[in-house]
Amino acid sequence: MNINGYEIKPGANLWNADLKGADLKGADLSGANLEDANLRNAKLWGADLYGANLRNAKLWGADLYGANLRGANLKGASLFGANLKGSNLRDADLSCADLEDADLESAKLENANLKGANLEDANLRNANLKGANLEDADLWSADLCNADLKSANLWGAILRGANLWGADLYGADLWNADLSGANLWEVKLEDANLTNTILEKKDDDKDLRIRVKELEEENKKLKATLKGLINS
């Protein structure tokens, strides 16, 4: 396949290539070098980008629905408003990537590196983020309804106003994370590290910080109550 004079094939060297708006649906670009490439509004529906280098690539508004990006390097990539619904991003490096307003519903992000990524207003409903690194990530107003965040690293992450309804944070590390104003209805926090976590609320416009000692007391009381119910 040849587009705009570029040969589209596995392992292709497409450094700084101009593929803006290109139709690359189902293309095999596994292992390709797309660093600094312009893929704005490109159609990459179902494309194979396994292990590809997309560092600092411009993917604003790109359609990556169901694409295979497992192990891809997307460090610093611009994915503002991109469609990544149902995509495979396992083990991908998305550190410092811009994913604001991106659609990542049902995306597979197990063990992905999202350190410092911008996920403000992103749709992560039903996404699998098990073991993902979200240290210092910005998830302001992100939708994480029913997301799987088991054992995820959320050190210092910003989750202000995020929707975590039904999310599973079993064993997650939320040290110093900010969840003020977040929807925590039916969220699972068993064995999560909540040290210095800001969980709620606004009281006379001042954040009420619920520290780990208070949470431990609440957890102890809850466990004692549950134990009593089980044994009764």
N, C-alpha and C positions, 0 to 999 in steps of 0.2 A: 504494500500500500504506500502510495506517495501523496503527501498533502503539502501544499505550499512549497514544494521542492524538497521536503524532508521525507526521508525514508522511515516509515513506521514499522518497526520490527523489534523483537526482543533484544535487549542490550544496546539499542541504538544510542548514539551520542547526539542528544538534542539540547545541548547546553545553550541557553539563551534563545531558544527557538521561538518564533512567533507563530503560535497556533491558536490565536484568539478566535473563538467561535467555531473551531474545527470540529467536524463530525468524526469522533473517534470511538463511537459505540462498539463495544465488543473487541476493541483493538488489543493486541498482545504487545505490551510494552514492559514486560517483566524484565527487571534488571537494567532498564534504560536510564540514561542520565538526562534528567529534565531540570537540572539546577538552573534557577533564574529564568526558566521558560515562562512565556506568556500564554496561559491557558484560560484566560478570562472567558466565561460563558461557553467554554468548550463542552461538547457532548461526549462524556466518558462513561455513559451508562453501561454497566457490566464489563468495563475494561479490566484487563489484567495488568496491574502495576505492582505485582509482587516484588519486593526488594528494590523498587525503583528509587532513584535519587531525585526528590522534588524539593530539595532545600531552597528556600526563598522563592519558590515558584509562585506565580500569580494565578490563583484559581477562583477569583471572585465570581460568584454566580455560576460556577461550573456544575454540571450535572454528573455526579459520581454515584448515582443510585446503584446499589448492588455491586460496586466495583471492588476488586481484590487489591487492597493496599497493605496486605500483611507484610510486616517488616520493612515498610517503606520509610524513607527519610523525608519527613515533611517539616523539618526544623525551620522555624521562621517563615513558613509558607503563609500566604494570604488566602484564606478560604471564607471570606466574608460572604454570608448568604448562600454558601454552596449547599448542594443537595447530596448528602452522604447517607441517606436513609438506607438501612440494611447493608451498608458496606462493611467489609472486613478490614479492620485496622489493628488486628492483634499484633502486639510487639512493635507497632509503628512508633517512630519518634516524631511527636507533634509538639515538642518543647518550644515555647515562645511563638507558636503558631496563632494566627488570628482566625478564630472560628465564630466570631460574633454573628448571631442570627443564623447560624448554620443549622441544617436539619440533619440530626444524627439519630433519629428515631430508630430503635432496634439495631443500631450499629454494634458491631463486635469490637470492643476496645480492651479486651483482657491484656493486662500487663503493658499497655501502651504508656508512653512517656508524654505526659501533658504538662510537665512542669512549666509554670509561668505562662501557660496558654490563656488566651482571651476567649472565654466561652459565654460571654454576656448575652443573655436572651436566646441562647442556643436551645434547640429542642433535643433532649436526651431521654425522652420517654422510652422506657423498656430497653434502654441501652445496657450492654454488658460491660461494666467497668471494673470487673473483678481484678484486684491486684494492680490496678492502674496507678501511676504516679501523677497526682494532681497538686503537688506541692506548689503553693503560691499561685495557683490558677484562679482566674477571675470568672466565677460562675454567677455573677449578679443576675437575679431574675431568670436564671436558667430553669428549664422544665426537666426535672429528674424523676418524674412520677414513675413509680415501679422500677426504677433503675437498680441494677445489681452492682453495689459498691463494696461488696465483701472484701475485707483486707486491703482496701484502697488507701493510699497515702494522701491525706488532705491537709497536711501541715500548712498552716497559715492561709488556707484557701478562703476566698471570699464567696459566701453563699447567701448574701443578704437578699431577702425577698425571693429566694429560690423555692420552687415547688418540689418537695421531697415526699409527697404523699405516697406511702407504701414502699418507699425505697428501702433496700436492704443494706445497712451499714455495719453488719456483723463483723467485728474485729477490725473495723476501719480506724485509722489514726487521724483524729480531728484536732490534734494539738494546735492551740492558738487559732483555730478556724473561726470565722465570723458567720454565724447562722441567724443573726438577728433579723426578725421579720419573716423568716422562712416558714413554709408550711410543713410542719412535722407530723401531720396526721398519719397515724399507723406506721410511722417509720420504725425500723428495727435497729436498735442501738446496742444490742447485747455484745458484751466484751469489747466495745469500742473505747478508744482512748479519748476522753473528753477534757483532758487537762487544759485549763485556761480557755476552753471553748466558750464563745459568746453564743448562747442559745436563744435568748429572748431579750427583753421586750422593750418597749419604750415606756418609761415612767417619768412623766413631766419632762419629756424630750431627752432623758438621759438613759443610755443603755444600761440595762440591768444584767450584769455578768454573773452567770450561775457557774460557780467554780466546782471543781471535781469533788471536793469534800462534801458539799451539799448533795451532789448527785449520788455519791456513794451511800450517804444516809438514806436517800430516797430508794435507791436500789436494794439496800438491805431490808428496808421495811416491806418493799414489794415482794422480794423473794420470800420473806418470812410469811407474808400473807398467802402467797401461792403455795408454799409448803404446807401451811395449815389447811388450805382447801384440798390439796391432794391427799393429805393424810386423814381428812375428816370422813 
